[in-house]
Amino acid sequence: MGATPKTIGIIGAGIIGVTLARALQRRGLQVTLFDERDPGRAASFGNAGYIATEAIFPLAHGSILRSLPRMLFNPLSPLTMRWQEFPRLLSWYLKYVSACSNRRAADSIQALATIQGKAGIAWEALRSCEGLHNLVVANGAIMLYESDRGFNETRIRRDAQRHYGIDWQVLSGDEARRMIPELSSHIKHAVTYPAGMHVVNPYSITTNIFDRFVSDGGEFTKERIAVLEPTDTAVKTTSEAKAMRQFHAVAVSAGHLSGRLLKLLGYKVPIIAERGYHLETSYQKTSLNMPVGAYERGFHITPMSSGLRLAGTVEFSSADHDEEPNWDRAEILKTHIDEIAPGLAGAETSRWMGHRPTLPDFLPVLGRAPRHKNLFLAFGHHHLGLTLAPITATIMSELVAGARPSIDLEAFSLRRFNR
Ligand SMILES: Cc1cc2nc3c(=O)[nH]c(=O)nc-3n(C[C@H](O)[C@H](O)[C@H](O)COP(=O)(O)OP(=O)(O)OC[C@H]3O[C@@H](n4cnc5c(N)ncnc54)[C@H](O)[C@@H]3O)c2cc1C
C-alpha cells in the first residue's frame, strides 16, 4: 500500500495501455499516453475479437510440447517458426520447455483461471460504463473438432474448466450443424461456451475508449519512448526525439516491445513476438453470430462488422528482429474455412499480420517492477490481450492507486524471470 501518484505516463496505446489509461483517469489521475503509432494499430488491431474467458490452459503445457517438434518446421502448421530464427529463440524455448513441466503448468493454469474468473465481469462492467453495447456481443462461442483424437485429448481442459466453474456443453457433429448449417459433414464434435463474448471490431474498441479518454482531458503524445529513469519519487521518460517528461509513476504496456525499455534498467524480459495472421472475407450474414474455433487448425472464425475474420495461427519470432509477413499463413486460413464450412466465406477483403507479446510461461507480466516502486508493468498478454484488458486495467489501477489488487499478483510478477 502507498500514496497514489498524481501523474502517470503510460508507454503503449494498444488495448492494454488504453484501458489502463481510462481506468486510471477514472480514479482521478492525470494520465499521459505515449505511442509511436496511432492508438490501437499494433496487435490490438487485427485480433480474432474473441473474449475467451474459458481459456485457462496456457500454451505452455506438456500436451502441446509433445506435438511441438512435428509442427515447428512445417511452415503451414498451426504453430511454426522460421528455422533461421532458431538461434535467437533458443533461450526462450529452453524457458518454455521448463514452463511445460507438470508442476509449473499446474501453477500457470491456477494463475490464469484466477484472472480469467474475473475477466468476463470486468468486460461487462467496461461495456456498460463506456457504452460499448454495439461493439461487444454476448452470444456465446463454439469450438469444433474434426477428429475423435482432438476431442479426446482436450477432455483434460474441459475437466479443468468445469473445476473452475466454466460452463460448457458438448454437441455432436449433427447438433453443431443444426446451429451452423454451413458446417461440413466431417465435423465430429463441438463444445459450446455460453459465456463467450466477442467484439465486432477490435480496432474500434480501442479507439472508442481512447476517444473518451482524450475528451475527458487525457493526453496523448505520439512519440517512441527510448529511455526510462526511475528514482524514489518519480520516473523520467526520454523520447527518441530527446523530449523529456517527468511523472510520479510510469506504466509499461508496450506489447512485444516492452522488454527493450526494461532491459536498459537491468531486467531480464524473455518476451518474443508470436506472429499471427488474419484474413477477412465478405460473407452472407447467415446464422453465424458467434466466434467459431477450429481446434485442429488453430484459428478462429469471427463475424465482424467489416466481414468474416479468420484469425490465428502461431509463428514464433524474435521481438527484436522482424521479417516480412509470410502471407501463405494467412491464405491457408481461407483453405481451412472452405474445408470446415464450405460456402460460408466469400472473397478476401483484407489481410493482416500482428505480434502477440509472449513470455515462455504464457502468463502476462502484471505488477510493480521488482526494483523500482514507481514503475508499473502490464504486458505479455499473448493470445489473450483483448480478453484480459479490462481486468488488467482494474487490477493495475488498484495497484497504482495504492489499494490491494483484487487478485494476488505474485504469479504474474517479473520477479519470476529475475531471481
Ligand atoms: C492473429 C491474432 C489473433 C488474436 N486473437 C485474440 C482474441 O481473439 N482474443 C484475445 O483476447 N486476444 C487475441 N489476440 C491477442 C491480442 O491481440 C494481444 O494480446 C493484444 O492486442 C496485446 O495488446 P497490447 O496493448 O499489449 O499490445 P499492442 O496492441 O501491440 O500495443 C502496444 C503498443 O505499444 C507501442 N509501443 C511499443 N514500444 C513503444 C515505445 N518504446 N514507445 C511508445 N510506444 C511504444 C506500440 O506502437 C503499440 O501500439 C490475438 C492476436 C493475434 C496476433
The ligand as a Gaussian input file, in Angstrom:
#p B3LYP/6-31G(d) Opt

LIG

0 1
 C       -3.912000     -13.199000     -35.055000
 C       -4.207000     -12.798000     -33.626000
 C       -5.436000     -13.135000     -33.084000
 C       -5.711000     -12.785000     -31.763000
 N       -6.953000     -13.068000     -31.257000
 C       -7.251000     -12.717000     -29.983000
 C       -8.550000     -12.948000     -29.459000
 O       -9.454000     -13.413000     -30.154000
 N       -8.779000     -12.645000     -28.160000
 C       -7.821000     -12.107000     -27.355000
 O       -8.072000     -11.883000     -26.172000
 N       -6.581000     -11.800000     -27.843000
 C       -6.281000     -12.098000     -29.128000
 N       -5.044000     -11.828000     -29.640000
 C       -4.030000     -11.238000     -28.753000
 C       -4.208000      -9.736000     -28.583000
 O       -4.432000      -9.114000     -29.838000
 C       -2.950000      -9.139000     -27.921000
 O       -2.651000      -9.853000     -26.745000
 C       -3.188000      -7.697000     -27.536000
 O       -3.588000      -6.942000     -28.661000
 C       -1.924000      -7.074000     -26.940000
 O       -2.247000      -5.753000     -26.626000
 P       -1.119000      -4.737000     -26.138000
 O       -1.795000      -3.455000     -25.848000
 O       -0.322000      -5.377000     -25.063000
 O       -0.119000      -4.628000     -27.368000
 P       -0.210000      -3.792000     -28.773000
 O       -1.601000      -3.751000     -29.293000
 O        0.838000      -4.399000     -29.607000
 O        0.172000      -2.349000     -28.318000
 C        1.460000      -1.993000     -27.859000
 C        1.714000      -0.567000     -28.311000
 O        2.940000      -0.113000     -27.719000
 C        3.555000       0.755000     -28.642000
 N        4.983000       0.874000     -28.277000
 C        5.895000      -0.121000     -28.190000
 N        7.075000       0.353000     -27.767000
 C        6.906000       1.692000     -27.581000
 C        7.770000       2.732000     -27.146000
 N        9.040000       2.492000     -26.802000
 N        7.283000       3.989000     -27.091000
 C        5.982000       4.245000     -27.443000
 N        5.133000       3.288000     -27.848000
 C        5.581000       2.016000     -27.904000
 C        3.306000       0.102000     -29.992000
 O        3.421000       1.040000     -31.048000
 C        1.889000      -0.424000     -29.814000
 O        0.911000       0.475000     -30.318000
 C       -4.736000     -12.126000     -30.970000
 C       -3.510000     -11.761000     -31.534000
 C       -3.250000     -12.084000     -32.861000
 C       -1.943000     -11.669000     -33.468000

